[in-house]
Amino acid sequence: MARYRKIEVRTWSDEKFRALSPVQPSGQGLWFFLLTGPHTGPIPGLFRAGRAAMAEELGWSPETFDEAFREVSEQGMAKADFVARLMWLPNAIKHNKPESPNVVKSWAPEFDLLPECPLKLEALEAIKAFVCALGPGFSGAFIGAFESHGESSGKASGKPSWKPSGKTIRNQEQEQEQEQESLGDEPHNDCARRKQSKGSRLPADWILPKPWGEWAVAEVPSWTPDQIRKVAEKFRDYWIAKPGREAIKADWLATWRNWVRREAERISTPPARSLPTGAPDPFRGAL
């Protein structure tokens, strides 16, 4: 018995389906929408979609969409760059393997249509590693398609070449390297190289992850959840607005922890009080 079932993308626009009671805001509902919605494309799990557009398609408010996406994101099931409007489901390709090397070749022009951002390159590296592990035929198809595609369009547009090498693939628009998961000693070493991360900026759509908030509660028990949310908002606004390389961090969790400690120390330390001009010194004559 087959383990998988195919779902028609047009289901979401079918008249009878739309007449049913709508999907209520939830992490599970959003996950099925991300997997099967009309926004999906030929590259498994990688597609262009805006936050507001998806919320509208589902009939949800932006706030309920954000809460549902937080659930999915915290499980590592989806990553998004809502500024570039790019979504990636890292494990989607494991359940939607390319049927042939020709399918892999067809991905190259589709990939070029996706918005440029660090997440796009992160997804490419992960997809490349997975496809190359399927065997020489798939590996050759991927490298050949993306190498020739990159050479034919990269020179004129300034986009990076997809030639396999030990060098770091750099996004010339963002000038930031993204850390990838190492696959260990795979037979196709060229497809499993790991890029070293030099850090990144805090995403413009950053939301405090639940584990980070729980850590703050344990670190500063006197803080209420509302106080922690306000501290997180201040943290986000500060780092998003900060210009230059000082806003690039290799470990944002460590940066958050240091921020919380400093805020807790600042709040618990009362400011020095000064006497009004001409006021008598209350300690004069006390010694």
N, C-alpha and C positions, 0 to 999 in steps of 0.2 A: 504494500500500500504506500502510495506516494506521501512524502512528509510535507510537501508544499502544495499550495493552491494558488492559481492565478486569479487576480482580480482585475476587472476591466476598469481602466482609469475613468472612462466616461460614466461610471456608476455615479460619481458625485454630481453630474449634471443631468442624470436621468430624471425624467418627469415624475415617475412613480417613486423613485428613491427620495426626491426632494419633497414629496408630499408626506413622507413619514415624519414622525416627531424628530426634531433635530438632535444632533450629538451634543450632550451637555458638556460644559467645560471640565476637562479632566486631563491628566497626563496620558492615560490610556487612549482617550479619544484623539488627542493631538498626535500621538505616536502613529496610529493607523492612518490618520490623514497625511502625515509626513511621508509615510511609506507608499501610499496609493493615490494621493491627490493629483489633480490636473496639472500641478506645477512640476511634477517629476519628469525627468528626461531619460535619454538613453544610457547615460553614465550612472550606474547604480549608486544611489544615495547622495549624489552631488547635483544640486540644481539651484537655480536663481528664484528667489521668492522673498517678498517683502513682508515684514511683520504685520503691518496694517492690512495688507491685502489678504493674508492668510486668516487673520482674525475676522475680517469682513466675510470671507468665503464661508467660514464656519458659523457666522452669526454671533460671534463672541465679542465682548468689549476688549480693548487693548490690555486692560488690567488682568482680565481672566486668562487671556492668551499668555501673558507674561508669567502668570503663576503656573499654568500648565507646562509651559516651556521650561520653567525652572526645575520642575520635577523630572522632565525628560533629560535635561542637561546634567543634573546632579547624578544621574545614573550613567552618565557617559554615553548615552544613546544618540545624542545629537550635539553638533556644534554650529554656531551661527556667527556671521558678521552682518549684523542688521544694518550697518552703515552702507556696506557694499551690496547688501541684499543677497547674500550667499549662504546656503544651508548645506551641511554635510552630515550624513549618517554613517559613521565609521564602519559599522558592521553590516551595512546593507549589501555590500558586494559579496560577503560570505554566503548570503542566501540567494544571490542573483548572479552566479558565476557566468562569465561570457560563454556562450555555447560554442564559439569557434574563434580562431585568430582573426578572422575577417570582422567579427563583431568588435574586437579590440581596435582594429584599424579605423573603424567608423567613429570612434570616440574623439579622435584628434580634432576634427573641425568643430565638433560640439563643445569641446573643452575651451577652444579659443573664444567662443561666444560668452563664456562666463565672466563675470566682473573680476578684475585684477585685485587681489588682496592676499595677505599672508595665509589665510585659511585655504585659498585655492591651491597654493603650492604645498601646504601640509597635506591636503587631500590627495594631490597628485603623487606625492612620494609614497603614501600608504597604499594607494591603488596600484602603483607601479610595483611595489614589493609583493603584493598579493598575486598580481598577474604573472610576474616573472617566476614565482614559485610553482605555477601550474605546469611548467615545462618549457623546453626550448622553443617550441612552436609559438606559444603565447608570448614568451619573452621577446623573441625576434619580431613578432608583429607589433608589440607595444613600442619597443625601441625604434624600430624602423618607421612606424607611423609618426611618432612624436618627434623623432630626430629630423625627418624630412619636412614635417610640418613646421617645426621650429626654424629650420634653415630657410625655408621659403618665405616665411613671414616675419621672422625675428629680426632680420637685418634692417628691414624698412621701418619696423615699429619699435625697435629697441627692446623687444621682449627677450627673455632668456632662452638660450638653446636648450633642447631636451636631450642633448648628447649625454650618454652615461659616462661619468667620470668620478674621480675621488674628490673633486672640488665641490664646494658648496653651491647649490643652486640659489641664485639671488634674484629677488624681485626688485627690479630697478626702480619701480615707482615707490616702493615702501622702504627699501634699503634696510630691511630687517630679516634676519635669519630665524627660522622656526625649528624648534627641536622636534625630531621625529623618533618614533619607537624603533629600537634596534631589534632585528629579527634573529640575531645570533649568527651562527655559521651555516647559512643557507647555501645550497649548491650554486646559486646564481649570485655571487658576491656583489656584482656590479649593481644589482637591483636591491641590495639590502644594506647600503651604506647609511651611516647615521650622521646627520648634520649636527654640529655643535651649536647650541643656542647662545647668542650674545644678549638675549633679553628682548623685551617688547614693551610697548606702551599699554596702559590700561585701556581695554575696549571702551568705546563711547557708550555702549549699552550695558556696561557692567552692573550686575546686581549682586549684592552680598550673598555668597553661597551659604547654605544652611550650616555646614560644618564649621565655617569661619565664625558665624554668629554664635554657635554653641561654644566654641573655644573662648570667645569674648565673655560669655556669661560665666564660664568657669574661672577665667582670669580676673574678672572684676564683678564679683557676685552682687555688689551694691547697685549695679546698673540694671535698669529695666529694659525690656525689649525695645521700647520706643527710644530710649537713649542710645542703644546700640544702632538702631536704624539711622538716627540722626548723625552719629559718628561715621557710619558707613557712607551716608550722603556727602558729608564733608570730605571724607577720604576720596570719594569718586570725583567730586567737583574739583578738588585741589589737583589731583594727578592728571585729569583730562585737560585742564586749563594750562598746566605747567608746560612751557616750551623747552625745546632742546633735548640733549642727551640725558639730562638729569631725570627726565621723566621715563626713561627706559630702564626697566628692572628685570633682572634674571629670575627673581623669585617673588612674586606678588604676595604670596601667603606670608612670607617672612616680613615683607614690607607692611602688611596689614597688622601683624602682631606687634611690630615696633611702634606703629601708629597708635594702637590701642593702649600700649603701655605708657606712651608719652601723654596721651589724652587723660588717662587715669591719674597720672602724676600731676598733670597741670590742674585738673579739676579738684584734686584732694589737697593741693597746696594753696592756702588762702593768700591773696595778694597783700603785699606790705602796705600798712596804713600810715599815712603821713598826717602830722598835726596841722591844722589850719594856721595860716600866718598870724602871729601875735598871740597864739594860745599858750598858756603856761605849760611847762613840762611837768606831767603828772609824776615823773620819777625823781624830780629835783628834791634833794633833801632826804630821799629814802635810804641812801647809803651813808 
